[in-house]
C-alpha cells in the first residue's frame, strides 16, 4: 500500500521543515550571464524557502479552487519560480501538463482539448509575444505561438507583468507570499495523477504520458543513485525532471542561464567541477567542440549522464578523450518509464558485439522480450518494461475509463527490438517501426549503424528504408564525416536546415569498400550517400529518419521507374 513518503514531494518538503539540518542549505541556484565574460549567481533558494514557497503557492491555488482532478497547463522555464509553481500545483493535488508552445496551432489546440485544463501557468513573455505587435515580429522570424490569453481558463503568470497578460491573471510571486496552510491542502497521495507530457500523436488523438507522484519519485530516485549524489553536491541542468534528483538528495540544483544549445560557454563554465549534469548527444557535441577550440577549459563535471537519443560509441570515445576526468554514462529510457538502464562509457567502448549496448536494467525495472511476427528470431524481440517508475498510462486511455484504475498501465511495449546478453545486459538492435523490409529480409538499422559509425572517418551513420511503388523498400545509408559538426534541428530558426546529400563525396567510396566487412550481405544498402548533417526531430533531438528517407528518395528508385537515377537491386553497395 502506498504511503505519503512515496510521494515525489515528501523528501523535498521534509528537508525544508523547520529545524531540519538541511533547511538552510541551498536547494536552487539560478545563474545569469554577466556583463563581461563569465556568469554570476542571480538567485539562491534554500530548502526551507523552497518548502515554504511550495506550500504557500499550493495554499493560494487551492483557495482559488484548484484541487484533485484539475489540470494546469505549464509553459514556464525551469527557474526557481517555475519549479515552485509546478510543485505547488502538485502539492494542491492537481496535475501539471507540459505543452510545447512551439507546436503547430492546430496541434496545440488539440492537446489543450485533450488535457481539459482549468488553469494555465505561463511565462509573461509568452503572453506578450503571442498577441499584438510582438506576435507579428515573432511570426516574421518563423515563430508562431498560440494566443494564451484567449484560453478560457484561470491564469497564473511567471515573471513581471507585461502587455498581453490577462487582466485577472495571478502573479506567481504573489502566490508564493501567501500564508502557508497545510490543513487546507489534501494529503500526499502517490497514486494521484501529477504529470502529463505530450510525446506524439495527431490532432485527432494527441498522445500523452501520465505519471503519478509515486512513479515520478521512483524514477528520480533511480537517477539520484546513478548520479551517486550526496548533500552538498551540485547538479547543473536545465531539465526539470533531472534537477529533481538533486533535491531528493539534499544537493543543489544549479539552473543554467541558457541551455548549452544556446550558450555553451556560460553553461560550461558553471558546469566545471559540478557533481553532475544531463545532456542529450547533440549538446555533448557542442560542449566538446567548445573545449577543443579553446572556448572552455578541459574541466567537466564528476558525472555526465547522456540520453534522450542513441548514445554512440564515437561520441563516448570523443567525450572520454576530451574530458577524461568526467565519468560518462549512457542512459536508456523513455517518457513512459525513465530511467531503464545505464551503461558506463568504458563498458560500451569495450563491447564488440552487434547492436547498441545500453546496460543492465536498473533495480526494480522489469524487462522481458515478446516475439515479433510470432518468434524470437535469433533471440531478438520487442522489449517490454515495467516497474515502480512506469507511467500510469496514456491520457486518452485513462480519461476514457481508467481513472478508477481499470486501464492503468502494467507494462510498456517500447517498440525497441532488443536481445539480452548472457550476463543480463540489454542490447538494442533497432525499432519495430524502423525495421526495413527489403524483399524477404528484415533489416534492423540499430544492428549495423554502430558498426558503420566505427569506420574511420565516419561521424554518424543512419540506415533508412525508402518505400517503392510496389511496397518494397530500398535501403539508403547516410553517413557524415567525423570532422563535421552535425547541425540538426535548430530551435527558433524557423525549422531544420535542409540536408544536402552527395553520392560522390570521397567518404562514400571509402565506406563502400569497407561495408562488406561490417554489414551482413543481405543488409548491404542500395545506395550510400554523404550528408552534411543528420537532421534531428522532437524534444529529445533524435535522428529524423523520415526526413532522411525523403531526402534520399531521388537516389532510390527501382530500375523500371522512368528516368530513375538509382541502382538496380545490389549484390553489394553502390
C-alpha positions, 0 to 999 in steps of 0.5 A: 500500500502506498504511503505519503513518503512515496510521494515525489514531494515528501523528501523535498518538503521534509528537508525544508521543515523547520529545524531540519539540518538541511533547511538552510542549505541551498536547494536552487541556484539560478545563474545569469550571464554577466556583463563581461565574460563569465556568469554570476549567481542571480538567485539562491533558494534554500530548502526551507524557502523552497518548502515554504514557497511550495506550500504557500503557492499550493495554499493560494491555488487551492483557495482559488479552487484548484484541487484533485482532478484539475489540470494546469497547463505549464509553459514556464522555464525551469527557474526557481519560480517555475519549479515552485509553481509546478510543485505547488500545483502538485502539492494542491493535488492537481496535475501539471501538463507540459505543452510545447508552445512551439507546436503547430496551432492546430496541434496545440489546440488539440492537446489543450482539448485533450488535457481539459485544463482549468488553469494555465501557468505561463511565462509573461513573455509568452503572453506578450509575444503571442498577441499584438505587435510582438506576435507579428515580429515573432511570426516574421522570424518563423515563430508562431505561438498560440494566443494564451490569453484567449484560453478560457481558463484561470491564469497564473503568470511567471515573471513581471507583468507585461502587455498581453497578460490577462487582466485577472491573471495571478502573479506567481510571486504573489502566490508564493507570499501567501500564508502557508496552510497545510490543513487546507491542502489534501494529503500526499497521495502517490497514486494521484495523477501529477504529470502529463507530457505530450510525446506524439500523436495527431490532432485527432488523438494527441498522445500523452504520458501520465505519471503519478507522484509515486512513479515520478519519485521512483524514477528520480530516485533511480537517477539520484543513485546513478548520479551517486549524489550526496548533500552538498553536491551540485547538479547543473541542468536545465531539465526539470525532471533531472534537477529533481534528483538533486533535491531528493538528495539534499544537493543543489540544483544549479539552473543554467542561464541558457541551455548549452544549445544556446550558450555553451560557454556560460553553461560550461563554465558553471558546469566545471567541477559540478557533481553532475549534469544531463545532456542529450548527444547533440549538446555533448557535441557542442560542449566538446567542440567548445573545449577543443577550440579553446572556448572552455577549459578541459574541466567537466563535471564528476558525472555526465549522464547522456540520453534522450537519443542513441548514445554512440560509441564515437561520441563516448570515445570523443567525450572520454578523450576530451574530458577524461576526468568526467565519468560518462554514462549512457542512459536508456529510457523513455517518457513512459518509464525513465530511467531503464538502464545505464551503461558506463562509457568504458563498458560500451567502448569495450563491447564488440558485439552487434547492436547498441549496448545500453546496460543492465536494467536498473533495480526494480525495472522489469524487462522481458522480450515478446516475439515479433511476427510470432518468434524470437528470431535469433533471440531478438524481440520487442522489449517490454518494461515495467516497474515502480517508475512506469507511467500510469498510462496514456491520457486518452486511455485513462480519461476514457475509463481508467481513472478508477484504475481499470486501464492503468498501465502494467507494462510498456511495449517500447517498440525497441527490438532488443536481445539480452546478453548472457550476463543480463545486459540489454542490447538494442538492435533497432525499432519495430517501426524502423525495421526495413523490409527489403524483399524477404529480409528484415533489416534492423538499422540499430544492428549495423549503424554502430558498426558503420559509425566505427569506420574511420572517418565516419561521424554518424551513420543512419540506415533508412528504408525508402518505400517503392511503388510496389511496397518494397523498400530500398535501403539508403545509408547516410553517413557524415564525416567525423570532422563535421559538426552535425547541425540538426534541428535548430530551435527558433530558426524557423525549422531544420536546415535542409540536408544536402546529400552527395553520392560522390563525396570521397567518404562514400567510396571509402565506406563502400569498400569497407561495408562488406566487412561490417554489414551482413550481405543481405543488409548491404544498402542500395545506395550510400550517400554523404550528408552534411548533417543528420537532421534531428526531430522532437524534444529529445533531438533524435535522428529524423529518419523520415526526413532522411528517407525523403531526402534520399528518395531521388537516389532510390528508385527501382530500375523500371521507374522512368528516368530513375537515377538509382541502382538496380537491386545490389549484390553489394553497395553502390 
